[in-house]
Amino acid sequence: MQDKIIGLMDEHRRRNGFLTFAGMAALAETNTVFDPFSTLIADDAVIGEGNTFFPGVVVQCDGGTCSVGSGNTFHPSTLVIAANGGRIEIGDECSLGPGGVRIKADQPGSVLSVGNRARLLNGAEIVGASVIGDGAQVLGAISARSVRLAGGDDFTGTDPDRRGAVLKGAGLARGIRLEAGEVVNGLGDFAAAAVERQLAYHPRNK
């Protein structure tokens, strides 16, 4: 009976373009997969090493392409979808979650890139042709569409003026462009929110 159930689940996975349990076991040889039963990884996704996948993570390539670097943490309920010719590129040592994160590129030719050591959490949604630079952050229930956040040091950097750009708060951020050291703390329509320096929130560490 157990073999039959596994066989049926494998067939469902194959039919929908996800790794079978044997494929998940192979992935787990170089990555940490806490629960292969609730984790779905596209069979054509390119995955590096040393990543951590918590339960409930989905990486789906539905007519799109997705590549993931190394050392990333995918917290529970993280959803990554590359569809209809879209492409998603995730660098190294990023933190996706906790709190639920959705990343979606679903238009032909659209590229959504997330640089190294980026941090997306607490309901962040990144959609469309967007660039989340090295060390950049999207913090909160923000629907970020076609944004460009310049890269820099990550959130542990000693000088806030050199850190990657930050969106935080809740609401819609469409077409936002931020440089290193900048932050928008918004509620509702981010187009109406002020662009500030991160130094206003975080003093320099000596």
Disulfide bonds with the S-S distance in Angstrom:
none
